[in-house]
Amino acid sequence: MTALTGPVVLAGRTAPSRVLFGPHETNLGDGRALSERHVAYYERRAAGGAGLIVTEAASVHDSDWPYERAPLAASCADGWRAVVAACRPHGALVLAGLGHAGSQGSSAYGQRALWAPSRVADVVSRELPAELEEREIAALVAGFAAAAASAVACDVDGVEVDAGQYSVLRQFLSGLTNLRGDRYGEDRTALLVEVLAAVRGEVGDGRVLGLRLSCDELAPWAGITPEHAVSSFAGFADVVDYVVPVRGSAMNVSATRPDSHTEPGFNAGLCRAVREAVSGRAAVVWQGSVVDPGAARAAVEDGTADLVEMTRAQIAEPRLVSLVRAGTPERIRPCVLCNQFCRVRDSRNPRVSCLGDPGSGYEVEEPPVDLPWPGTGWDAGSGAGTRSGGGSDAGVGVGAMSDAGAGFGAGAGIGAGSVLDEVLVVGGGPAGLEAARVLALRGRSVRLVEQEDVLGGTLLVAARLAGRARLAELVSWLEREVRRLGVRVENGTRVDLADLDPAASVLLATGSVAGPRAYTSDGPVIETRDLLAGLAAGAQVDDLVPAGPVLVVDPVGDWTGAGTAELLAAAGRDTAIVTQDPVIGTQLAITGDLAAANTRLQVAGVRPHKRAALRRVLDGRAELVNVITGVESGVDCSVVVHCGHRLPSPTPTGLASAGDCVAPRTAYQAVLEGRRAALSLATSPRVLGRV
Amino acid sequence: MSRYRYLFSPVRLGPVVVPNRIVFAAHLTNQARHGLPSEAHAEYYAARAAGGAGLIITEEHSTHVTDWPYEKLVHGFRREAIAGYRRITDAVHAHGVPIFAQLNHNGGQASSMYSRLPVWAPSAVPDPLFREVPKAMDHGEIAEVVAGYRTVAAHCVEGGFDGVELQCSHSSIVRGFLSPVTNLRTDGYGGSARNRARILLEIVEAVREAIGPDRALGVRLCGDELIENGTRIEDAVEVARMVEATGAVDYLNTSIGVATSTLFMIEASMAFPPGYALHIASAIREAVRLPVIGSGRIKDPAQAERALAEGQCDLVGVVRGQIADPEFAAKARAGRAGDVNACLSCNQECVGRVGLGRWLGCVVNPRAGRETVVLPTPRRRGRRVFVVGGGPAGLKAAATAAGRGHDVTLLERAAQVGGQVALAATVPSRVELGELVRGLLAECGRSGVDLRTGVSVDAGWLRAQAPDVVVLATGARPKRPWWAGELERVVDVRDVLEGRAAPFGEVLVVDELGFHQATSVAELLADRRASVRISTPGMVVGQDLGLTLDLEMFTIRAHAKGIAQSTDEVVTGAWRAEDGGVLVDLHKHTTGVTVQQRYDWVVCAVHQDPEDGLWQELRDAPFEVHRVGDCLTPRRADSAVAEGHRTAAAL
C-alpha cells in the first residue's frame, strides 16, 4: 500500500516521504536573497522527514517585487545552494519555487508599473497594471527559463512554477484578468504552455518540474472553474512531474490558505478530479489546510492524491513525518489553523512563526527545544543540545530522544550526583504548560498546579469562539506531552502565592483578570472570557446572557470580538457590535479573515456600530458616540458583552513569571515566555545537594 | 538676505552655534539596515545640510531592547551603531552644519512583534494603535531604561553628534509617564506632575552626565495630546519649566498629538493651515528662556520667517519642506524662494510610505530617500528630445532631460500644463497639489525646456522632426463603466471638474479608486448643495486617505456636509428613470442583496484608459520612444513624476 511516510519517485529522484513543505512567504530573507534563516528553517523540516521542500517563490524577473523580502531569482543562487546542502543529507528533495506576482505585486518597492495580461486593477491594491506587450511576454518566459537554469546550476532537485494565488501565470489563465485579443487571449493557456516548455528545457528530465495551479478561482462568472481547469489543464500533465491544484484568486486571496473558519482538506474533491483527469501522467498533490496526518495518510491510500502538501502543519511540527513514521502521531504538535503568525504577507514584514511553536522561523537565534527524531541525521550539535550546555553528550543521545526525555540534559551544567529540586509551575494555561513541558524535556521534575479542573487556561476558553474550536487541540497536545513527560499535574489546586518561597524553583503563569472598561452600565456586563468559560463548562448562551438585545463591546478588534458576536448571533440573540475602527475586526487582516468575518457578521444580522465608543448604558439604552465626529446615538441594550483588554493577575514580585500574568497577550507570547522561563530555570537550577 | 531678518541669523543652543533657524527635525525614514544606521541615512541628511539647513536632528535612536515598534528602527543601544553615526556626522559636518541625534524609547506605543519581549510602559494601558497590553515597569526596569538613555547618549558623542534630543513628545515612554492617560502609577513616578516628570528629569541628568558640557541637550515635548484627559498645553508648560530648572538642557522642541492616536494632527495634511501647531511653541516660549523650536506644516520660507518675527519660536522645524527640496534653505537665502519645489503636504509618499514600513519618498522629489542611488551618466548630451504631454510625467521628464544637457521640446495639447494634477487642484480642499505643477513648470523654465502649449501633434509630425528621443506622456482618458451605457447622467469625476457636467440633486459617487478623486468630487458637489452618497466595493470609503492622514478630517467634513457613505457595494446595472434620473442597481456583495436606488446623477471615480494612440503608432519608430505616467497605465502622481524622472535620467 502506498504510504504517506514512504518514498516516492519523481523524475527519477526519490523523495523520502510523500509530504511536501510548500512555498510560502517567510520574511526570513536578507534583502531579496535567501538567508541562513531560510536554510535553518528548511533544514529543520527536512530533518523531520519532509519529502519535498519548495523554497519561497522567487521572482523570475526584476519587474516583480511583490513584497519587500520577496526573493529575486537572480539573487538566490547562494541560498538555493545552501538549502540543498543542508537538506539533502536528510533525504528531502529541494525544489526552487519560481513565480511572478503580476498585478498582485506591489509597485512600492520597484517603483515600476505592474505587469499583467490586461489592464485590470487588482482587487486588493486597486492599482492598475500595465498590459504586457509581446516583447515583455518574451522577457517573462525568458525570466522563468533563466531562473530555472540558475536553480539547476545550484543543483536543486527541481523547480515548482507558480500559477496559483499570487501569479501572473494564473492571471493569464483567467477570464477575470486576461481580456487580451491576441493569441495569449484566444488561448489563455498559451503563456503557461510556453513557460513550462522553457522551464522543462532547462530542468531536463532528470529533475522535478512541479506546477502550482489555481483550478478554482471561486468566481465562476469569469474565473477559472474546476470543470474548466480539469479539462483544459490536463494537457499540462505530460510536461510536469507533479501538480498542486489550489483554489483562489485576487478576488479571494485568503481562500487559498484559509484559517480555521474553513474546514480542513477542502480541496479533496478538486484533487480527486484533477488526479482522475491526469490519470497517472503526473503526480497530484493534495493542498488546502491539510493538517491531520490521519487524513493525509488516508488520502494517499484511497487515491485522492499521490502526495500531500502539509505546509502549516510542518511549520507547527517540523518532525511531523518522523513522528508518524515512529507510530506516535499523537506527539505531533497540531497546527490549529489560526493563521496568526504564519501568514506574513504584511507590510510590517513579520517573520514566519507559529502560535504553538514560537521557535518556528527563529531556528538560528533560538535552537529548537524539541528533540529531533533519531536517525534523521540531524545530530544534537545543531539542535536542542547546544542550548542545554556542555558536558552532556551522553544525555543528548538517541536513547534520550526516544524515551520521553528521561535523562536528557540531566547533566547539563551541573555536577554529577547533584539533586535538583522540583520546579513548581503555577497555572496550567499555555505558558505554564509549555514551561512544564520544556522543563520536563530538560530532565527536571515538575509539579504543575492549576486552580481549575481542566488545563488550558484562556487558550481553552478561547476555543469556544466561533470558528476557533481547533485551539483546543493545542491544549490537548500540551496536556498529553506534559503527562507523557511525567509532569505531576494537580488540577483544582489553589496555591497561595504569598506563601511561596522566593528561593524555590517556581514559575508563575497565573493568567489574567478582567480589565477596566471605558463606560458605565446600570445593567449586566459580562466579560467575554466568563461567557466562554461558561460555554466550555456546558452552559448555553441563554443561561449566561440575560434576555434582550446584546451589545458586544470590542475595543481590540481581533478574533475575540467578532467571534463573540458571531456565536451570540448563532444562538439566536439580537446582537450589535461596537468598535472605534472603520471596520469590524481590523486585526483580522493578519489571519486573512477580515473580509470573511465582516461578511459572516452581516449575513448573521449582527448590527455594526463603527467608529463608535460606548459611553454608558442606562435604562436599557446604550449611548454611543462617534469617535471622529462626536455625533451621539443610542441603541437598545439589555446586556453588554465586554471583549476588552485584560490585566495581569496580581503576582508577588521577585518570582519568575510568564504569559498573561506578565502582560495579557496571545498564546504565542505565553508559549514563548513559558519556554524561555523553563530554559532559564533548567539551566540555572537550584541544587539541593549532593547524593 | 534683506527679506529675511530672522531666518538666517545664527542662534546658540547651549554650546552649539546653529548658523540659521531652519531645522531638519527628527522624522522616521525607514533607512536603517538590520537595526543600524545606513549609508542612505548619511546621504539623506547630508543633502539637506548641503542645501543650507541650519540644524539636522536625526530620526530616533532606540535606547533599549524592549523598544522595537517598527522594523527599521535604529538600535542606538548597540555599540555597532557608532560606526554609522560617524558616517552620518562626518557627511553632515562636511557642510558646516551641526547635527543632533534623537534618543527615544517608544514605551507602550509598540508591540512585541520584533522584540519578542513584553512591551514596557508606566502602566498596563494598551496603546490605541498597537493594542498590546504592556508590562507596568518596576523600579529596576525604570532604572534600566534611564541607563539606556545614558548609554546611547555616550554612543552619540562617540559617533560625533553635536548634541542629543530627547523625544518626549508623540511616541515616547517619557510622554507615557507624563500623561495621566497612560500613567496610572501610585508610586514616586505617578500622581503629581512632579512625579510624572520624574523619569524625564532622571534621564536629563543621566544624559547630560554622558554628553558632558560640550554637547547640546534638547527636550521635545508634546504640547497637547489631543486626547481625552491627556496632556494639555498648561501641563506641557509646567514640564517645560521643570526641564529648564534642571539647568542641564539647552533648548526645547515642541510637537502636538500622539503618534498612535492623533497622528493626523502631527503630520498634518493640506487640510490644516500652515503653522497650525505654533501655539504650542509660543506658549512654551513665553514661559521659559530656553530657545524653542516650533513646527507644523511650515513649508514656505516666508511662513518660517513670520513665525520667528512674531516671536512664536526661535527656530523652525521644516521637515517635509526639505524632503521635497533639500535646497529649501539655500534657495531662500539666495532670494530664490520661488524656485523651491514646495511640499504639497499630500503625505502620499513620505507619511504614507513610512507608515507601511517602506523607505520615505516624496511625490515632488523622486530623489528623496534615494540619495545614494547614482544617476546614470548621460550617454550623450545634446540629444533632441520631444516630450509629448505636459502633465506631471511629461514636465518632470522634460525638466530632467533638459537639466542633463539635452535639447528638449515639450508639447502640450491644452492651453496650460499640469494635466490631471492641475485639475485635481481645482477642488478647494486640494489646492496645494497645484504646487507640483508650479514647481515643475519653474524647473522646466530653469533648465531651458522649449515648452509649447496648445499644440497637438501626431505621429507623422514627430517622425518628420527626426528626433533622437520621443517621450510620450500623453496621460489618460475617462473610461465609462460597462454598466453606464449611453446614460448622459452617468459621468466621470473629470467631467465634473472640467465643467462638462454639473450634477445636482441626489448624486451617487461610485468609488473604485479609494483615494481623493471620489471624496474630492463628493465634497465639491455637496458644497454646491447636492445630496451626495459615496458608494464603494471596499470596506471603507476613501480607504487610502487613511495612509495620507486625510481620513479623519474627511469624515468630519463629510458629516458636516451630509455626505452619506456605503460600503461593500458594486453597481450591477443602471437605467434611465422616467423623470430623467438614473436607477442604479447596487449589489451588496457581502449579503448578496441587491437594491435599486434612484439618483439624479451618478459620478464615477473609476480607473481610466491610457491615451496611448501615439505609442501604438510610434512603438517601432526609428528613434527611441518611451512611455511615462498614465499613458503607460493610469496611476497616481508619484508614479508619473518618478517615471518621468527615471526615464529622462537614463537617456
HADDOCK unambig.tbl for C-alpha pairs under 7 A between the chains (distance, minus, plus):
assign (segid A and resid 126 and name CA) (segid B and resid 513 and name CA) 6.34 0.50 0.50
assign (segid A and resid 128 and name CA) (segid B and resid 633 and name CA) 6.59 0.50 0.50
assign (segid A and resid 128 and name CA) (segid B and resid 634 and name CA) 6.53 0.50 0.50
assign (segid A and resid 128 and name CA) (segid B and resid 635 and name CA) 6.56 0.50 0.50
assign (segid A and resid 129 and name CA) (segid B and resid 633 and name CA) 6.35 0.50 0.50
assign (segid A and resid 130 and name CA) (segid B and resid 632 and name CA) 6.34 0.50 0.50
assign (segid A and resid 130 and name CA) (segid B and resid 633 and name CA) 5.14 0.50 0.50
assign (segid A and resid 347 and name CA) (segid B and resid 356 and name CA) 5.48 0.50 0.50
assign (segid A and resid 347 and name CA) (segid B and resid 357 and name CA) 6.15 0.50 0.50
assign (segid A and resid 348 and name CA) (segid B and resid 71 and name CA) 6.74 0.50 0.50
assign (segid A and resid 348 and name CA) (segid B and resid 356 and name CA) 6.64 0.50 0.50
assign (segid A and resid 348 and name CA) (segid B and resid 357 and name CA) 5.80 0.50 0.50
assign (segid A and resid 350 and name CA) (segid B and resid 113 and name CA) 6.90 0.50 0.50
assign (segid A and resid 556 and name CA) (segid B and resid 131 and name CA) 6.48 0.50 0.50
assign (segid A and resid 582 and name CA) (segid B and resid 540 and name CA) 6.60 0.50 0.50
assign (segid A and resid 583 and name CA) (segid B and resid 539 and name CA) 6.81 0.50 0.50
assign (segid A and resid 599 and name CA) (segid B and resid 590 and name CA) 4.82 0.50 0.50
assign (segid A and resid 599 and name CA) (segid B and resid 591 and name CA) 6.77 0.50 0.50
assign (segid A and resid 602 and name CA) (segid B and resid 590 and name CA) 6.99 0.50 0.50
assign (segid A and resid 602 and name CA) (segid B and resid 591 and name CA) 6.53 0.50 0.50
assign (segid A and resid 603 and name CA) (segid B and resid 591 and name CA) 5.44 0.50 0.50
assign (segid A and resid 628 and name CA) (segid B and resid 552 and name CA) 6.49 0.50 0.50
assign (segid A and resid 628 and name CA) (segid B and resid 556 and name CA) 6.58 0.50 0.50
assign (segid A and resid 629 and name CA) (segid B and resid 556 and name CA) 5.31 0.50 0.50
assign (segid A and resid 662 and name CA) (segid B and resid 135 and name CA) 6.19 0.50 0.50
assign (segid A and resid 663 and name CA) (segid B and resid 133 and name CA) 5.72 0.50 0.50
assign (segid A and resid 663 and name CA) (segid B and resid 134 and name CA) 5.80 0.50 0.50
assign (segid A and resid 663 and name CA) (segid B and resid 135 and name CA) 5.29 0.50 0.50
assign (segid A and resid 664 and name CA) (segid B and resid 133 and name CA) 6.02 0.50 0.50
assign (segid A and resid 665 and name CA) (segid B and resid 132 and name CA) 6.56 0.50 0.50
assign (segid A and resid 665 and name CA) (segid B and resid 133 and name CA) 6.60 0.50 0.50
